[in-house]
Amino acid sequence: MEFEDQDKYLDVALEIALRRIVVYDSLFVALALEEGLPLLTLDVGQRRVASSLGVKVL
């Protein structure tokens, strides 16, 4: 398992959070977006935002 520093994704996450999700959730979307990874979530809002940004949601 590899840990990522959230500061690396904070600017993107704050921009994503303006789409009406909390910053905590947007950090996971930003990580998936920036690293080209799928996002596993049951959160409807997070799923909606991630999908709208082209992130594959599982």
Biopython code that builds the backbone (N, CA, C, O; Angstrom):
import numpy as np
from Bio.PDB.StructureBuilder import StructureBuilder

atoms = [
    (1, "MET", "N", (0.845, -1.153, 0.000)),
    (1, "MET", "CA", (0.000, 0.000, 0.000)),
    (1, "MET", "C", (0.903, 1.232, 0.000)),
    (1, "MET", "O", (1.914, 1.291, 0.700)),
    (2, "GLU", "N", (0.515, 2.177, -0.781)),
    (2, "GLU", "CA", (1.265, 3.426, -0.873)),
    (2, "GLU", "C", (0.386, 4.575, -0.389)),
    (2, "GLU", "O", (-0.788, 4.656, -0.753)),
    (3, "PHE", "N", (0.938, 5.446, 0.413)),
    (3, "PHE", "CA", (0.201, 6.603, 0.910)),
    (3, "PHE", "C", (0.538, 7.825, 0.074)),
    (3, "PHE", "O", (1.686, 8.012, -0.330)),
    (4, "GLU", "N", (-0.459, 8.652, -0.183)),
    (4, "GLU", "CA", (-0.278, 9.879, -0.947)),
    (4, "GLU", "C", (-0.469, 11.079, -0.031)),
    (4, "GLU", "O", (-1.336, 11.065, 0.844)),
    (5, "ASP", "N", (0.329, 12.104, -0.227)),
    (5, "ASP", "CA", (0.196, 13.351, 0.523)),
    (5, "ASP", "C", (-0.978, 14.136, -0.048)),
    (5, "ASP", "O", (-0.987, 14.462, -1.235)),
    (6, "GLN", "N", (-1.960, 14.438, 0.782)),
    (6, "GLN", "CA", (-3.146, 15.138, 0.287)),
    (6, "GLN", "C", (-2.825, 16.519, -0.260)),
    (6, "GLN", "O", (-3.575, 17.037, -1.088)),
    (7, "ASP", "N", (-1.736, 17.126, 0.179)),
    (7, "ASP", "CA", (-1.371, 18.451, -0.323)),
    (7, "ASP", "C", (-1.145, 18.442, -1.829)),
    (7, "ASP", "O", (-1.356, 19.449, -2.504)),
    (8, "LYS", "N", (-0.715, 17.300, -2.346)),
    (8, "LYS", "CA", (-0.467, 17.148, -3.779)),
    (8, "LYS", "C", (-1.757, 17.339, -4.582)),
    (8, "LYS", "O", (-1.709, 17.766, -5.736)),
    (9, "TYR", "N", (-2.904, 17.027, -3.982)),
    (9, "TYR", "CA", (-4.184, 17.045, -4.677)),
    (9, "TYR", "C", (-5.131, 18.133, -4.184)),
    (9, "TYR", "O", (-6.255, 18.240, -4.676)),
    (10, "LEU", "N", (-4.699, 18.939, -3.225)),
    (10, "LEU", "CA", (-5.596, 19.888, -2.572)),
    (10, "LEU", "C", (-6.156, 20.945, -3.513)),
    (10, "LEU", "O", (-7.345, 21.254, -3.439)),
    (11, "ASP", "N", (-5.340, 21.506, -4.392)),
    (11, "ASP", "CA", (-5.845, 22.531, -5.319)),
    (11, "ASP", "C", (-6.947, 21.978, -6.214)),
    (11, "ASP", "O", (-7.987, 22.610, -6.399)),
    (12, "VAL", "N", (-6.710, 20.796, -6.764)),
    (12, "VAL", "CA", (-7.711, 20.165, -7.625)),
    (12, "VAL", "C", (-8.940, 19.808, -6.795)),
    (12, "VAL", "O", (-10.069, 19.991, -7.251)),
    (13, "ALA", "N", (-8.734, 19.307, -5.598)),
    (13, "ALA", "CA", (-9.848, 18.916, -4.730)),
    (13, "ALA", "C", (-10.729, 20.112, -4.374)),
    (13, "ALA", "O", (-11.954, 19.993, -4.346)),
    (14, "LEU", "N", (-10.122, 21.246, -4.107)),
    (14, "LEU", "CA", (-10.909, 22.444, -3.784)),
    (14, "LEU", "C", (-11.737, 22.888, -4.983)),
    (14, "LEU", "O", (-12.878, 23.322, -4.827)),
    (15, "GLU", "N", (-11.176, 22.781, -6.151)),
    (15, "GLU", "CA", (-11.908, 23.117, -7.376)),
    (15, "GLU", "C", (-13.082, 22.151, -7.576)),
    (15, "GLU", "O", (-14.180, 22.563, -7.950)),
    (16, "ILE", "N", (-12.840, 20.882, -7.326)),
    (16, "ILE", "CA", (-13.892, 19.876, -7.453)),
    (16, "ILE", "C", (-14.974, 20.092, -6.399)),
    (16, "ILE", "O", (-16.157, 19.900, -6.683)),
    (17, "ALA", "N", (-14.592, 20.484, -5.204)),
    (17, "ALA", "CA", (-15.549, 20.691, -4.112)),
    (17, "ALA", "C", (-16.567, 21.781, -4.451)),
    (17, "ALA", "O", (-17.662, 21.800, -3.889)),
    (18, "LEU", "N", (-16.222, 22.667, -5.344)),
    (18, "LEU", "CA", (-17.172, 23.706, -5.759)),
    (18, "LEU", "C", (-18.364, 23.115, -6.508)),
    (18, "LEU", "O", (-19.351, 23.810, -6.752)),
    (19, "ARG", "N", (-18.277, 21.851, -6.868)),
    (19, "ARG", "CA", (-19.374, 21.159, -7.560)),
    (19, "ARG", "C", (-20.353, 20.542, -6.561)),
    (19, "ARG", "O", (-21.104, 19.627, -6.901)),
    (20, "ARG", "N", (-20.340, 21.039, -5.351)),
    (20, "ARG", "CA", (-21.290, 20.671, -4.300)),
    (20, "ARG", "C", (-21.020, 19.334, -3.624)),
    (20, "ARG", "O", (-21.954, 18.605, -3.288)),
    (21, "ILE", "N", (-19.738, 19.009, -3.423)),
    (21, "ILE", "CA", (-19.395, 17.899, -2.538)),
    (21, "ILE", "C", (-18.355, 18.412, -1.544)),
    (21, "ILE", "O", (-17.692, 19.419, -1.794)),
    (22, "VAL", "N", (-18.222, 17.730, -0.445)),
    (22, "VAL", "CA", (-17.292, 18.178, 0.591)),
    (22, "VAL", "C", (-15.850, 17.925, 0.147)),
    (22, "VAL", "O", (-15.591, 17.049, -0.678)),
    (23, "VAL", "N", (-14.934, 18.686, 0.693)),
    (23, "VAL", "CA", (-13.524, 18.586, 0.314)),
    (23, "VAL", "C", (-12.986, 17.184, 0.579)),
    (23, "VAL", "O", (-12.210, 16.660, -0.220)),
    (24, "TYR", "N", (-13.382, 16.580, 1.675)),
    (24, "TYR", "CA", (-12.920, 15.219, 1.978)),
    (24, "TYR", "C", (-13.237, 14.273, 0.815)),
    (24, "TYR", "O", (-12.367, 13.525, 0.368)),
    (25, "ASP", "N", (-14.473, 14.306, 0.330)),
    (25, "ASP", "CA", (-14.864, 13.456, -0.801)),
    (25, "ASP", "C", (-14.150, 13.864, -2.080)),
    (25, "ASP", "O", (-13.783, 13.014, -2.891)),
    (26, "SER", "N", (-13.957, 15.148, -2.259)),
    (26, "SER", "CA", (-13.326, 15.626, -3.489)),
    (26, "SER", "C", (-11.849, 15.243, -3.556)),
    (26, "SER", "O", (-11.293, 15.143, -4.650)),
    (27, "LEU", "N", (-11.207, 15.027, -2.418)),
    (27, "LEU", "CA", (-9.807, 14.568, -2.433)),
    (27, "LEU", "C", (-9.681, 13.200, -3.093)),
    (27, "LEU", "O", (-8.726, 12.951, -3.828)),
    (28, "PHE", "N", (-10.635, 12.319, -2.837)),
    (28, "PHE", "CA", (-10.608, 11.000, -3.469)),
    (28, "PHE", "C", (-10.870, 11.104, -4.968)),
    (28, "PHE", "O", (-10.266, 10.382, -5.761)),
    (29, "VAL", "N", (-11.766, 12.000, -5.349)),
    (29, "VAL", "CA", (-12.031, 12.224, -6.772)),
    (29, "VAL", "C", (-10.785, 12.790, -7.443)),
    (29, "VAL", "O", (-10.420, 12.359, -8.537)),
    (30, "ALA", "N", (-10.132, 13.750, -6.798)),
    (30, "ALA", "CA", (-8.918, 14.358, -7.350)),
    (30, "ALA", "C", (-7.811, 13.324, -7.515)),
    (30, "ALA", "O", (-7.115, 13.322, -8.531)),
    (31, "LEU", "N", (-7.641, 12.455, -6.541)),
    (31, "LEU", "CA", (-6.633, 11.402, -6.630)),
    (31, "LEU", "C", (-6.911, 10.492, -7.821)),
    (31, "LEU", "O", (-6.009, 10.195, -8.605)),
    (32, "ALA", "N", (-8.150, 10.052, -7.956)),
    (32, "ALA", "CA", (-8.525, 9.187, -9.076)),
    (32, "ALA", "C", (-8.320, 9.900, -10.407)),
    (32, "ALA", "O", (-7.813, 9.309, -11.360)),
    (33, "LEU", "N", (-8.708, 11.151, -10.470)),
    (33, "LEU", "CA", (-8.582, 11.939, -11.694)),
    (33, "LEU", "C", (-7.123, 12.136, -12.088)),
    (33, "LEU", "O", (-6.747, 11.898, -13.236)),
    (34, "GLU", "N", (-6.318, 12.563, -11.148)),
    (34, "GLU", "CA", (-4.914, 12.877, -11.428)),
    (34, "GLU", "C", (-4.075, 11.633, -11.713)),
    (34, "GLU", "O", (-3.121, 11.695, -12.489)),
    (35, "GLU", "N", (-4.422, 10.510, -11.095)),
    (35, "GLU", "CA", (-3.632, 9.287, -11.254)),
    (35, "GLU", "C", (-4.225, 8.322, -12.284)),
    (35, "GLU", "O", (-3.652, 7.269, -12.560)),
    (36, "GLY", "N", (-5.381, 8.693, -12.849)),
    (36, "GLY", "CA", (-6.006, 7.839, -13.849)),
    (36, "GLY", "C", (-6.520, 6.532, -13.282)),
    (36, "GLY", "O", (-6.461, 5.489, -13.935)),
    (37, "LEU", "N", (-7.025, 6.600, -12.058)),
    (37, "LEU", "CA", (-7.517, 5.413, -11.361)),
    (37, "LEU", "C", (-9.035, 5.424, -11.285)),
    (37, "LEU", "O", (-9.640, 6.495, -11.318)),
    (38, "PRO", "N", (-9.668, 4.252, -11.185)),
    (38, "PRO", "CA", (-11.112, 4.229, -10.956)),
    (38, "PRO", "C", (-11.414, 4.583, -9.502)),
    (38, "PRO", "O", (-10.550, 4.477, -8.632)),
    (39, "LEU", "N", (-12.637, 5.000, -9.258)),
    (39, "LEU", "CA", (-13.074, 5.369, -7.910)),
    (39, "LEU", "C", (-14.170, 4.411, -7.469)),
    (39, "LEU", "O", (-15.164, 4.230, -8.173)),
    (40, "LEU", "N", (-13.992, 3.808, -6.323)),
    (40, "LEU", "CA", (-15.002, 2.924, -5.747)),
    (40, "LEU", "C", (-15.744, 3.706, -4.672)),
    (40, "LEU", "O", (-15.153, 4.082, -3.660)),
    (41, "THR", "N", (-17.033, 3.952, -4.884)),
    (41, "THR", "CA", (-17.812, 4.722, -3.919)),
    (41, "THR", "C", (-19.289, 4.367, -4.023)),
    (41, "THR", "O", (-19.779, 3.986, -5.086)),
    (42, "LEU", "N", (-19.983, 4.498, -2.908)),
    (42, "LEU", "CA", (-21.435, 4.369, -2.883)),
    (42, "LEU", "C", (-22.091, 5.735, -2.699)),
    (42, "LEU", "O", (-23.317, 5.844, -2.711)),
    (43, "ASP", "N", (-21.280, 6.770, -2.528)),
    (43, "ASP", "CA", (-21.782, 8.123, -2.325)),
    (43, "ASP", "C", (-22.313, 8.673, -3.653)),
    (43, "ASP", "O", (-21.573, 8.787, -4.631)),
    (44, "VAL", "N", (-23.589, 9.008, -3.669)),
    (44, "VAL", "CA", (-24.242, 9.444, -4.909)),
    (44, "VAL", "C", (-23.637, 10.742, -5.447)),
    (44, "VAL", "O", (-23.388, 10.858, -6.647)),
    (45, "GLY", "N", (-23.402, 11.703, -4.580)),
    (45, "GLY", "CA", (-22.830, 12.979, -5.012)),
    (45, "GLY", "C", (-21.413, 12.822, -5.531)),
    (45, "GLY", "O", (-21.052, 13.394, -6.560)),
    (46, "GLN", "N", (-20.621, 12.053, -4.823)),
    (46, "GLN", "CA", (-19.240, 11.814, -5.238)),
    (46, "GLN", "C", (-19.219, 11.073, -6.577)),
    (46, "GLN", "O", (-18.409, 11.381, -7.451)),
    (47, "ARG", "N", (-20.098, 10.114, -6.727)),
    (47, "ARG", "CA", (-20.215, 9.352, -7.974)),
    (47, "ARG", "C", (-20.583, 10.284, -9.138)),
    (47, "ARG", "O", (-19.996, 10.201, -10.217)),
    (48, "ARG", "N", (-21.548, 11.161, -8.910)),
    (48, "ARG", "CA", (-22.014, 12.087, -9.946)),
    (48, "ARG", "C", (-20.882, 12.998, -10.406)),
    (48, "ARG", "O", (-20.655, 13.163, -11.604)),
    (49, "VAL", "N", (-20.172, 13.590, -9.445)),
    (49, "VAL", "CA", (-19.085, 14.511, -9.770)),
    (49, "VAL", "C", (-17.946, 13.783, -10.467)),
    (49, "VAL", "O", (-17.431, 14.265, -11.475)),
    (50, "ALA", "N", (-17.549, 12.635, -9.947)),
    (50, "ALA", "CA", (-16.450, 11.873, -10.556)),
    (50, "ALA", "C", (-16.807, 11.501, -11.992)),
    (50, "ALA", "O", (-15.982, 11.660, -12.892)),
    (51, "SER", "N", (-18.005, 11.015, -12.214)),
    (51, "SER", "CA", (-18.420, 10.633, -13.557)),
    (51, "SER", "C", (-18.406, 11.822, -14.501)),
    (51, "SER", "O", (-18.008, 11.698, -15.660)),
    (52, "SER", "N", (-18.842, 12.978, -14.004)),
    (52, "SER", "CA", (-18.884, 14.168, -14.855)),
    (52, "SER", "C", (-17.487, 14.642, -15.245)),
    (52, "SER", "O", (-17.322, 15.365, -16.228)),
    (53, "LEU", "N", (-16.482, 14.230, -14.468)),
    (53, "LEU", "CA", (-15.098, 14.599, -14.766)),
    (53, "LEU", "C", (-14.389, 13.507, -15.577)),
    (53, "LEU", "O", (-13.202, 13.634, -15.878)),
    (54, "GLY", "N", (-15.100, 12.450, -15.925)),
    (54, "GLY", "CA", (-14.512, 11.388, -16.720)),
    (54, "GLY", "C", (-13.815, 10.305, -15.923)),
    (54, "GLY", "O", (-13.111, 9.473, -16.495)),
    (55, "VAL", "N", (-14.002, 10.302, -14.601)),
    (55, "VAL", "CA", (-13.410, 9.266, -13.754)),
    (55, "VAL", "C", (-14.308, 8.032, -13.821)),
    (55, "VAL", "O", (-15.524, 8.140, -13.669)),
    (56, "LYS", "N", (-13.718, 6.874, -14.046)),
    (56, "LYS", "CA", (-14.472, 5.626, -14.043)),
    (56, "LYS", "C", (-14.874, 5.322, -12.604)),
    (56, "LYS", "O", (-14.031, 5.279, -11.709)),
    (57, "VAL", "N", (-16.159, 5.113, -12.396)),
    (57, "VAL", "CA", (-16.681, 4.852, -11.049)),
    (57, "VAL", "C", (-17.157, 3.405, -10.973)),
    (57, "VAL", "O", (-17.925, 2.937, -11.813)),
    (58, "LEU", "N", (-16.682, 2.719, -9.949)),
    (58, "LEU", "CA", (-17.063, 1.315, -9.754)),
    (58, "LEU", "C", (-18.135, 1.211, -8.691)),
    (58, "LEU", "O", (-18.591, 0.111, -8.379)),
]
sb = StructureBuilder()
sb.init_structure("model")
sb.init_model(0)
sb.init_chain("A")
sb.init_seg("    ")
for serial, (resi, resn, name, xyz) in enumerate(atoms, 1):
    if name == "N":
        sb.init_residue(resn, " ", resi, " ")
    sb.init_atom(name, np.array(xyz, "f"), 0.0, 1.0, " ", f" {name:<3s}", serial, name[0])
structure = sb.get_structure()
